[in-house]
C-alpha cells in the first residue's frame, strides 16, 4: 500500500465514514474508494480535493506533503465549517488584505 492508500483508510475511519458513505459524500463509487485504499488506482486532483475537504485535511496531508503550513491547516478547518455566505465574506476580506501587497509588488518592478 502507498502512503496515500494508508492515509485515506486511516482518515476515512477516523472520521467515521464507511466506504459507501465516504463515496457518496465525495461523489465517487464505493469501488473507487476500495481501489484507492488498496493502491490499485489514483484519484484525479479534483477528487483528491473533494476527499480532503470531506476528511477535513489538505490534499497535502493525503499525499504526504510534509511541508504543511500549520496556519493553513487551521484556517482550512475553520473555513470548511462556514456557510457559503460566510465563505464569500472570508474570500472578500482576504482579497482586501492582499491588495496592498499586490500594489507594493507592482511598484518594485
C-alpha positions in Angstrom: 0.0 0.0 0.0 1.1 3.5 -0.7 1.3 6.4 1.7 -1.9 7.8 0.1 -3.8 4.5 0.4 -2.9 4.1 4.1 -3.7 7.7 5.0 -7.0 7.6 3.2 -8.0 4.4 5.0 -6.9 5.9 8.4 -8.6 9.3 7.9 -11.8 7.8 6.5 -12.2 5.5 9.5 -11.1 8.3 12.0 -13.9 10.5 10.5 -16.5 7.7 10.9 -17.1 7.1 7.2 -17.9 3.7 5.7 -16.5 3.3 2.2 -20.0 3.7 0.8 -20.8 6.8 3.0 -17.5 8.4 2.0 -18.1 7.6 -1.6 -21.5 9.3 -1.5 -20.1 12.3 0.3 -17.3 12.7 -2.3 -19.4 11.8 -5.3 -17.5 8.7 -6.4 -18.3 5.0 -6.4 -17.7 2.7 -3.4 -15.5 0.5 -5.5 -13.3 3.5 -6.4 -12.7 4.1 -2.7 -11.8 0.5 -2.3 -9.3 0.7 -5.2 -7.8 3.9 -3.8 -7.3 2.2 -0.4 -5.7 -0.8 -2.0 -3.4 1.3 -4.1 -4.9 0.0 -7.3 -6.0 3.4 -8.5 -5.0 7.1 -8.1 -7.6 9.9 -7.8 -7.7 13.0 -10.0 -6.6 16.2 -8.3 -10.3 17.3 -8.3 -11.3 14.1 -6.5 -8.3 14.4 -4.1 -9.5 17.9 -3.2 -13.0 16.6 -2.5 -11.6 13.8 -0.4 -9.5 16.2 1.6 -12.5 18.5 2.3 -14.6 15.6 3.4 -11.8 14.4 5.7 -11.0 18.0 6.9 -7.4 18.0 5.8 -5.5 19.5 3.0 -4.7 17.5 -0.1 -1.0 17.6 1.0 -1.9 15.6 4.1 -3.3 12.8 1.9 -0.4 12.6 -0.4 2.3 13.0 2.2 3.4 16.6 1.7 5.4 17.2 4.9 5.8 20.9 4.2 2.4 21.6 5.7 1.8 25.1 7.0 0.1 24.8 10.4 -1.7 28.1 9.9 -3.1 26.9 6.6 -4.3 23.7 8.3 -6.1 25.6 11.0 -7.6 28.2 8.6 -8.9 25.4 6.3 -10.5 23.5 9.1 -12.4 26.7 10.1 -13.2 27.7 6.6 -14.9 24.4 5.6 -17.3 24.7 8.5 -18.6 28.1 7.3 -21.8 28.7 5.4 -21.5 29.7 1.7 -22.3 33.3 2.6 -19.6 33.4 5.2 -17.1 31.8 2.9 -17.7 34.6 0.4 -17.1 37.2 3.1 -13.8 35.5 4.1 -12.6 35.5 0.5 -13.6 39.1 0.1 -11.7 40.1 3.3 -8.7 38.1 2.2 -8.6 39.9 -1.1 -8.7 43.2 0.7 -5.7 42.2 2.8 -3.8 41.1 -0.3 -4.4 44.3 -2.3 -1.7 46.4 -0.6 0.8 43.5 -1.2 -0.1 43.4 -4.9 0.3 47.2 -5.2 3.7 47.2 -3.4 5.0 44.4 -5.7 4.0 46.5 -8.8 5.9 49.5 -7.5 9.1 47.4 -7.0 9.2 46.1 -10.6 
